[in-house]
Amino acid sequence: MPAADIEKHFQGKIDQDIRIEPKDWMPEAYRKTLVRQMSQHAHSEIVGMLPEANWITRAPSLRRKATLIAKVQDEAGHGLYLYSAAETLGVSRDEMIDQLHSGKAKYSSIFNYPTLTWADMGAIGWLVDGAAIMNQVPLCRASYGPYARAMVRICKEESFHQRQGFEILLVLSRGNAEQRRMCQDAIDRWWWPSVMMFGPNDDASPHTAQSMQWKIKRFTNDELRQRFIDVCAEQVKLLGMTLPDNRLAWNEDRGHYDFGPIDWEEFRNVINGNGPCNRQRLEARVKAHADGAWVREAAVAHARKKASLNKEEAA
Amino acid sequence: MEKIPGITGETRPVGQASWPLWEIFIRSKQGLDHKHVGSLHAADAAMAIENARDAYTRRMEGISIWVVESKHIHASNPDEAGSLYDPANDKVYRHPTFYDLPDELKHM
C-alpha cells in the first residue's frame, strides 16, 4: 500500500472507532504524541504521591491514615499501568524515568504546590482528583487500546479518591471555627491550580485539533474546564464554603457558570520549574530512585542465583 | 564490570540492569478464564506474581494469577490478518443460521 493510503486507512479505522493496538501501523507523530501524553500522565501519578505522602504520618485518625495509604498506593498502581501501556509503543521504562529525573519530561504542575494543612488532603481529593476524573473519563475511549484499557481501570479506582476528599472537607465544614477556616483556606489555595489542570485555552493549545482528529482527546481543554467549574460551583454549596472567584456567576443564556480570568503567567511559571515545590519534588524522586538501586540490584542477583541453582538441579 | 541486557536489549552494568517485562493474566473468579490485564517489571516469576497482586488485584479483582515473561509471547502479525483469517470468511455454513428449517421445528 502507498504511504498516503496507509495513513488514510489508519484514519479510517479511527473514524470508525476501531481501536489501534500496539503492533498496528501508526503514524510516527501519533506514536510520539501518545508517548508524551502517557508518560506525562504516568509521571504525574508518581510525583502526585509526594504531596499526600507528607500527611500519612500526620493523618488525624487511623481511618484517615488507612484511606490515605490506600489512595497513595492506588496512585503508584496508576503510574505503573500507564508506564506499561506506554512501553507497548516501544519506549523503555528506563528512558521514561530518565526523562522525568533529568527534568526533560513534564508532569502535572499541580503537584508543585505544597500541602500545608490536613484540609489540603480534602481539597486535593475533591478538586485535583475531580479535575483529573473530568479529564480521564473521556480517555477511556481513547483510540489507542492499551491507553484506553489502563484508563478504564484508573477511572474505576479514582472515584473513591474524590469521595474521600469531599468527605474530609465536609467533616471540617461542620467543625469549629478554626476547622471551617482551614477548610476554606485549602479550597482557596487549590481552586485556581485545579482550574489550570485542564491546560491552556483552546486558542493557545496547538495540538488539540490533531489530538481530537486522532481521538486521543475527545473534548477540548476549555470544554472540560467549563464542565468542571459548573460541577464544583454547585458542590461547594454543600460545604457552605465559597470558591475564590468573585466573578463566578450562573449565566442563564449560556447555561454555564461564568468565571474570572485565569492567571496564565503563574501557570507558565510553575510549568517552567518556578513553582513552590518543583525542586523538592524532583529531588525526592531522584533520591528515592537512587536509594532503591541496591534493592533492584539485589533482586536481579537473587533471580540469577536461583535460576542457576535450578539449572544445576536439572542437570 | 559485568554487563547484562536491559529491557530494550542494550547492556547496562549489573547495578543498573532493569528487570524484565512480564505479561499478567488474572482469573477474576472460579470458572472463568485467565484474562490478560497488562504488564509489569519484575526480577523473577515469584516477584512478578507478588507485584501483579499489588498492581492488579487491590480490590479483589482476582483469585489466580499467571505471569509470562513478555519475550516468550509470540503474536500473529496484524498486517497479515487479511490472509490469516481469510479461510474462515467464506464458510457461512459453519453457523447454525445458515440452515433453512421450518419455524414449526421446536427444540433445535
Interface residues (C-beta under 8 A of the other chain):
Chain A: E21 K23 D24 W25 A70 Q73 D74 G77 L80 Y81 S84 A85 E87 T88 S92 R93 D94 E95 P146 R149 A150 E157 A293 R296 E297 A299 V300 A301 H302 A303 K306 A307
Chain B: I4 G6 I7 T8 V14 G15 Q16 A17 S18 W19 L21 G38 S39 L40 H41 A42 A43 D44 M47 D54 A55 R58 R59 A75 N77 P78 D79
